[in-house]
């Protein structure tokens, strides 16, 4: 038993590094929205195409990534994802040279394709690196470091993207940041190439009878998880994508730089929520905690919609804390007891991230008159997540 735990420890640590790296990429994304609005002179609605490219890649790549991993295993899936991640990061350099928003969208799509591979591999891999009974705990623990990356991203972006050197459309800082990221990702890929990872066969985790007789989409809890994940990611991405716009409209003393720092603080709250939620899962059932956090966020969204200066800004920041556990908890509950369907089921739940590509565009349209109007959509999305925590998670 102890030997098994030791065999799983190093892979768990290495895979957790991946959670940090895609958290960093996401943390930079929402600041890029506002930076490109200013430097490339695009509208709020057009800037949300960044989210469309980023999360659209998840929808298109997750299933092919699952097929690839079914054939070649988790390790090669992770390495392929890291190489795509690095390639996309390096493409930011020529995109900035040309000051082309469309080129940035292409580079971001390639980068996010790599992240889709990483998430399709890493999320289910963490759930099977140990006892099934503690899969939600392990995934939330690894996702805590995703929150750390998401917190650091806006700090870097606020310092470099909105500095004095970036007036009049200067994009040199964007080039610098993504070149560094590309180099670091290549180094991590080299580390994975040299490390032996245990290849776990999920087919051994359930009875042969269940494997042979129950198709993937007959698992109702899995189908419900796909639905819940679509709406959760739609809410998460939409809340963050227009955060800087909301803050600058809510109080005229908040400029872009201060709003970017507030976004970083919000990501810190998100990270703290992950750690707190992971600890609470020792005492409270994951589905109950998921439902409670969703209901709280519905109330917070009501405050945000009515836009009352700093009070509503604080409410918006609090949303990050309570949405923190939602993605990993929905994911872990959705792939539970899927057996040999785990990789394929994982890919469908990752594909549901397309909610983050589609919904923010409509939020952008609602926000053209007032950004507060757009937060009606996350409110509705959190209601779907609350339902999943109440009834949708049940394995039949």
Legacy VTK file of the C-alpha trace (Angstrom):
# vtk DataFile Version 3.0
C-alpha trace
ASCII
DATASET POLYDATA
POINTS 396 float
0.000 0.000 0.000
2.793 2.452 0.970
4.741 1.527 -2.168
1.687 2.341 -4.302
1.340 5.727 -2.622
5.014 6.482 -3.289
4.622 5.460 -6.943
1.740 7.909 -7.296
3.338 10.839 -5.427
5.856 12.020 -8.064
3.353 11.766 -10.958
0.813 13.714 -8.874
3.363 16.475 -8.207
4.422 16.698 -11.856
0.859 16.761 -13.159
-0.037 19.437 -10.593
2.622 21.666 -12.223
0.511 21.490 -15.383
-2.480 22.863 -13.481
-0.363 25.893 -12.546
0.767 26.432 -16.137
-2.688 26.508 -17.704
-3.897 28.658 -14.807
-1.192 31.183 -15.727
-2.332 31.197 -19.363
-5.925 31.803 -18.283
-4.925 34.543 -15.827
-3.286 36.495 -18.656
-6.248 36.032 -21.004
-8.753 38.303 -19.276
-6.270 41.188 -19.065
-5.469 40.771 -22.761
-9.138 41.568 -23.455
-8.813 45.121 -22.151
-5.252 45.570 -23.384
-6.243 44.731 -26.960
-9.302 46.999 -26.731
-6.892 49.876 -26.091
-3.816 48.904 -28.130
-5.599 47.466 -31.193
-8.684 49.721 -30.981
-11.316 46.964 -30.907
-14.743 46.867 -29.229
-15.635 44.926 -26.085
-17.709 42.519 -28.161
-14.837 41.857 -30.577
-12.374 41.395 -27.712
-14.446 38.464 -26.411
-13.362 36.562 -29.540
-10.224 35.863 -27.508
-12.393 33.718 -25.257
-14.020 32.184 -28.339
-10.616 31.157 -29.747
-9.339 29.960 -26.373
-12.320 27.873 -25.313
-13.320 26.919 -28.852
-10.020 25.041 -29.031
-11.124 22.958 -26.047
-14.285 21.975 -27.887
-12.476 20.980 -31.081
-9.376 19.330 -29.615
-10.532 17.540 -26.444
-12.089 14.524 -28.173
-9.171 13.925 -30.596
-6.887 14.260 -27.554
-8.858 11.526 -25.769
-8.576 9.226 -28.804
-4.833 9.918 -28.918
-4.465 9.071 -25.210
-6.539 5.913 -25.504
-4.014 4.719 -28.048
-0.745 6.146 -26.703
-1.406 6.819 -23.000
-1.473 9.783 -20.642
2.246 10.628 -20.875
2.351 11.144 -24.643
-0.898 13.126 -24.449
0.692 15.456 -21.896
3.866 15.908 -23.963
1.840 16.662 -27.112
-0.156 19.242 -25.166
2.989 20.950 -23.872
4.483 21.185 -27.374
1.312 22.811 -28.722
1.239 25.174 -25.726
4.834 26.290 -26.441
4.155 26.695 -30.174
1.161 28.946 -29.518
3.142 31.044 -27.038
5.960 31.586 -29.564
3.437 32.647 -32.222
2.533 35.666 -30.062
5.832 37.223 -31.184
5.005 37.572 -34.916
1.382 38.437 -34.036
2.624 41.406 -32.004
5.085 42.363 -34.767
2.154 42.681 -37.166
-0.240 44.177 -34.564
-2.796 41.746 -35.949
-5.746 40.772 -33.736
-6.605 37.889 -36.084
-3.042 36.548 -35.787
-3.366 36.754 -31.995
-6.561 34.722 -32.231
-4.739 32.065 -34.245
-1.802 31.949 -31.809
-4.196 31.713 -28.873
-6.099 28.886 -30.572
-2.878 26.863 -30.973
-1.874 27.572 -27.384
-5.316 26.600 -26.093
-5.248 23.400 -28.186
-2.267 22.398 -26.095
-4.127 23.280 -22.920
-7.072 21.157 -24.085
-4.730 18.166 -24.396
-3.284 18.864 -20.949
-6.687 19.185 -19.294
-8.079 16.112 -21.038
-5.097 14.170 -19.703
-4.410 15.727 -16.309
-7.927 15.985 -14.850
-8.854 12.283 -15.165
-5.267 11.189 -14.431
-5.392 12.882 -11.026
-8.729 11.215 -10.224
-7.258 7.725 -10.760
-3.937 8.342 -8.966
-5.320 6.948 -5.712
-8.526 5.793 -4.072
-11.776 6.498 -5.974
-13.381 7.689 -2.714
-10.997 10.655 -2.520
-10.902 11.577 -6.211
-12.780 14.880 -5.687
-10.339 15.848 -2.917
-7.252 15.102 -5.050
-8.583 16.977 -8.065
-9.531 20.020 -5.998
-6.079 19.955 -4.379
-4.325 19.935 -7.770
-6.725 22.598 -9.048
-5.623 24.822 -6.141
-2.389 25.366 -8.033
-4.380 26.211 -11.137
-5.767 29.029 -8.993
-2.260 30.126 -8.029
-1.378 30.460 -11.733
-4.607 32.374 -12.371
-3.698 34.750 -9.533
-0.144 35.417 -10.760
-1.226 35.986 -14.388
-3.093 39.285 -13.849
-0.259 40.631 -11.632
2.236 40.067 -14.446
-0.187 41.528 -16.978
-1.034 44.610 -14.879
2.651 45.365 -14.403
3.714 44.828 -18.002
0.663 45.317 -20.247
-0.593 48.593 -18.727
2.750 50.220 -17.929
3.920 53.544 -19.350
5.817 51.740 -22.121
2.584 50.315 -23.483
0.792 53.487 -24.491
0.002 54.033 -28.152
-0.432 50.349 -28.901
2.991 49.033 -27.842
2.884 45.226 -27.721
6.522 44.456 -26.842
5.595 43.338 -23.319
3.152 40.787 -24.765
5.970 39.385 -26.908
8.311 39.182 -23.921
5.835 37.443 -21.604
4.822 34.764 -24.085
8.387 34.035 -25.232
9.321 33.351 -21.588
6.242 31.157 -21.156
7.123 29.186 -24.304
10.645 28.499 -23.039
9.409 27.364 -19.597
6.814 25.053 -21.180
9.484 23.433 -23.359
11.613 22.788 -20.267
8.636 21.139 -18.544
8.032 19.004 -21.650
11.639 17.829 -21.428
11.073 16.891 -17.783
8.065 14.753 -18.715
10.024 13.054 -21.512
12.648 11.929 -18.971
10.175 10.846 -16.240
8.468 7.445 -15.995
4.713 7.865 -15.361
2.476 4.944 -14.333
-0.091 4.232 -17.063
-3.330 3.398 -15.261
-5.982 1.323 -17.024
-9.350 2.582 -15.849
-10.973 -0.606 -17.117
-9.651 -2.341 -14.000
-11.567 0.012 -11.715
-15.089 -1.352 -12.365
-16.525 -4.760 -13.032
-16.205 -6.301 -16.489
-19.992 -6.682 -16.654
-20.544 -2.939 -16.264
-17.832 -2.164 -18.833
-19.456 -4.335 -21.460
-23.124 -3.504 -20.940
-23.388 0.198 -20.044
-22.637 2.735 -22.811
-21.082 6.063 -21.831
-24.185 8.178 -22.427
-26.316 5.845 -20.323
-24.456 7.209 -17.275
-26.876 10.010 -16.403
-24.538 11.648 -13.888
-21.924 11.994 -16.640
-24.417 13.589 -19.066
-25.555 15.985 -16.338
-21.913 16.858 -15.612
-21.359 17.812 -19.257
-24.377 20.145 -19.084
-23.333 21.637 -15.739
-19.746 22.140 -16.904
-20.908 23.988 -20.018
-22.834 26.504 -17.937
-20.225 26.767 -15.194
-17.389 27.580 -17.594
-19.678 30.026 -19.399
-20.220 31.789 -16.071
-16.574 31.699 -14.997
-15.232 33.030 -18.280
-17.927 35.672 -18.622
-17.457 36.932 -15.065
-13.716 37.400 -15.609
-13.724 38.562 -19.254
-15.615 41.777 -18.497
-14.270 42.263 -14.961
-11.984 45.192 -15.820
-14.714 46.929 -17.825
-17.165 46.453 -14.954
-14.820 47.910 -12.345
-13.940 50.997 -14.390
-17.647 51.675 -14.964
-18.685 51.008 -11.360
-16.358 53.691 -9.920
-14.550 56.411 -11.876
-11.603 56.214 -9.456
-10.765 52.737 -10.790
-8.539 52.831 -13.871
-7.383 49.884 -16.001
-4.255 49.203 -13.934
-6.128 49.228 -10.624
-8.853 47.028 -12.111
-6.212 44.537 -13.309
-4.818 44.381 -9.779
-8.356 43.856 -8.439
-8.681 40.989 -10.908
-5.488 39.540 -9.465
-6.924 39.854 -5.942
-10.056 38.122 -7.215
-7.915 35.289 -8.537
-6.270 35.132 -5.108
-9.748 34.746 -3.613
-10.394 32.051 -6.228
-7.234 30.249 -5.089
-8.131 30.658 -1.408
-11.576 29.271 -2.212
-9.972 26.187 -3.743
-7.883 25.516 -0.645
-10.801 26.255 1.697
-13.187 24.136 -0.360
-10.719 21.249 -0.468
-10.477 21.368 3.325
-14.263 21.607 3.727
-14.714 18.486 1.589
-13.237 16.527 4.466
-16.435 17.369 6.376
-19.051 18.276 3.757
-20.086 16.134 0.777
-18.707 17.661 -2.463
-22.125 17.899 -4.105
-23.601 19.757 -1.098
-20.728 22.251 -1.092
-21.152 22.723 -4.830
-24.854 23.509 -4.409
-24.274 25.939 -1.514
-21.544 27.844 -3.357
-23.751 28.118 -6.449
-26.660 29.561 -4.469
-24.373 32.139 -2.849
-23.098 33.198 -6.277
-26.648 33.682 -7.531
-27.208 36.203 -4.725
-23.877 37.926 -5.418
-24.767 38.280 -9.105
-27.954 40.097 -8.123
-25.827 42.657 -6.260
-23.477 42.977 -9.247
-26.341 43.611 -11.668
-27.631 46.547 -9.621
-24.130 48.159 -9.694
-23.623 50.077 -6.472
-20.050 51.376 -6.657
-17.395 49.614 -4.614
-19.959 47.407 -2.877
-20.894 45.739 -6.154
-17.197 45.455 -7.105
-16.578 43.577 -3.852
-19.575 41.347 -4.619
-18.122 40.580 -8.056
-14.765 39.722 -6.468
-16.510 37.406 -4.001
-18.016 35.466 -6.915
-14.490 34.217 -7.687
-14.155 32.695 -4.198
-17.377 30.727 -4.446
-16.912 29.527 -8.024
-13.491 28.127 -7.125
-14.455 24.499 -6.471
-17.011 24.160 -9.241
-14.959 22.955 -12.209
-12.996 20.180 -10.449
-15.994 19.068 -8.398
-18.272 18.790 -11.432
-15.487 17.005 -13.300
-14.732 14.472 -10.552
-18.420 13.730 -9.918
-18.987 13.350 -13.671
-16.212 10.798 -14.355
-16.867 8.777 -11.213
-17.345 5.042 -11.912
-16.983 5.416 -15.696
-14.340 2.672 -15.841
-12.934 2.220 -19.346
-15.042 5.200 -20.483
-13.005 7.574 -18.268
-10.735 9.091 -20.960
-13.602 9.493 -23.420
-15.942 10.834 -20.713
-13.230 13.243 -19.646
-12.943 14.572 -23.189
-16.679 15.336 -23.369
-16.586 17.196 -20.056
-13.579 19.160 -21.312
-15.427 19.839 -24.592
-18.181 21.402 -22.488
-15.688 24.204 -21.853
-16.993 25.543 -25.184
-19.532 27.346 -23.003
-16.686 29.755 -22.293
-16.303 30.383 -26.026
-19.973 31.005 -26.829
-21.566 32.789 -23.889
-19.103 35.688 -23.287
-19.840 36.983 -26.795
-23.498 37.463 -25.821
-22.368 39.054 -22.562
-20.258 41.419 -24.654
-23.337 42.380 -26.664
-25.352 43.029 -23.489
-22.480 45.062 -22.045
-22.232 47.620 -24.855
-24.679 49.918 -23.012
-23.707 48.901 -19.469
-21.440 46.049 -18.435
-23.602 45.293 -15.376
-26.407 44.081 -17.656
-24.228 41.200 -18.857
-24.075 39.552 -15.434
-27.656 38.323 -15.773
-26.181 35.453 -17.816
-23.774 34.120 -15.123
-26.653 34.250 -12.631
-28.650 31.830 -14.786
-25.597 29.623 -15.301
-24.992 29.246 -11.563
-28.600 28.086 -11.192
-27.825 25.102 -13.477
-24.731 24.262 -11.399
-26.816 24.395 -8.210
-29.221 21.865 -9.742
-26.330 19.526 -10.559
-25.110 19.676 -6.949
-28.645 19.019 -5.724
-29.765 16.141 -7.963
-27.832 15.896 -11.220
-24.691 14.331 -9.722
-26.433 11.110 -8.556
-25.138 7.855 -10.024
-28.012 5.620 -11.127
LINES 1 397
396 0 1 2 3 4 5 6 7 8 9 10 11 12 13 14 15 16 17 18 19 20 21 22 23 24 25 26 27 28 29 30 31 32 33 34 35 36 37 38 39 40 41 42 43 44 45 46 47 48 49 50 51 52 53 54 55 56 57 58 59 60 61 62 63 64 65 66 67 68 69 70 71 72 73 74 75 76 77 78 79 80 81 82 83 84 85 86 87 88 89 90 91 92 93 94 95 96 97 98 99 100 101 102 103 104 105 106 107 108 109 110 111 112 113 114 115 116 117 118 119 120 121 122 123 124 125 126 127 128 129 130 131 132 133 134 135 136 137 138 139 140 141 142 143 144 145 146 147 148 149 150 151 152 153 154 155 156 157 158 159 160 161 162 163 164 165 166 167 168 169 170 171 172 173 174 175 176 177 178 179 180 181 182 183 184 185 186 187 188 189 190 191 192 193 194 195 196 197 198 199 200 201 202 203 204 205 206 207 208 209 210 211 212 213 214 215 216 217 218 219 220 221 222 223 224 225 226 227 228 229 230 231 232 233 234 235 236 237 238 239 240 241 242 243 244 245 246 247 248 249 250 251 252 253 254 255 256 257 258 259 260 261 262 263 264 265 266 267 268 269 270 271 272 273 274 275 276 277 278 279 280 281 282 283 284 285 286 287 288 289 290 291 292 293 294 295 296 297 298 299 300 301 302 303 304 305 306 307 308 309 310 311 312 313 314 315 316 317 318 319 320 321 322 323 324 325 326 327 328 329 330 331 332 333 334 335 336 337 338 339 340 341 342 343 344 345 346 347 348 349 350 351 352 353 354 355 356 357 358 359 360 361 362 363 364 365 366 367 368 369 370 371 372 373 374 375 376 377 378 379 380 381 382 383 384 385 386 387 388 389 390 391 392 393 394 395
